[in-house]
Amino acid sequence: MRLLGFTLLLAAGTCCFAQDWAVGIAGGYGFYNDATIKNAAGTSAQAGFAPQFAAGAALTENLYQYIGGELRYTFRNSDAELKSQGRGVNLDAYENAVHYDFLFYATPRRARIRPFAAAGAGIVRFDGIGRTVVGQGFDSFAVLAHNHQVEGMLSFGGGVKISLGDRWVARLDFRDYATPLPGQLFASPKGATVQGWLHDFVPMVGIDYSFGGR
């Protein structure tokens, strides 16, 4: 985790010395592909977070003609959930994610329309802020706990940027944020096993303001 934090700080420092960069904001709606918890009896439950709005900001650097870099922050307000056999329980929660992505463009820097692919890594902090959920038939899978946890995160996706003039750029982004299930929010008993990672699929619409090097 220390190495990952150093990498993010190094990326941020690189952006500050960029010749051509942009700052932007975005909003959208995210939905999760859950992990699975199997209890000691072999029964499964889905563990994850409810669909909910997303908001974020980005600092973007044009490194080369077809390659860029981007430091992004994303806020997600979504309840932690356990679901099994048509029943479910939830806990108020939210997430804060910071990551650095490399952007690989299909068209050159001055093109009006720039499709791109993105890949990177970062960290996300999960916060369970509701009352701890005990009982209700889910204790053999996990207890939803009022707690917080920081996890490493992989980021994959892409999008398109459309120039609106000399400085303003409209953009459409899609990201898959992949993280392990936070075990301090989903506290599983002995004998229960977690299978798979969480995948947070987040489409967003935003606008950037470009400056420097023009």
Buried (B, 14 or more C-beta within 10 A) or exposed (E): EEEBEEBBEEBEEBBEEBEBBBEBBBEBBBBBBBBBBBBEEEEBBBBBBBBBEBBBBBBBBBBEEBBBBBBBBBBBBBBBBBBBEEEBBBBBBBBBBBBBBBBBBEBEBEBEEBBBBBEBBBBBBBBBEBEEBEEEEBBBBBBBBBBBBBBBBBBBBBBBBBBEEEEBBBBBBBBBBBBBBBBEBBBBEEEBEBEBBBBBBBBBEBEBEBEEEE
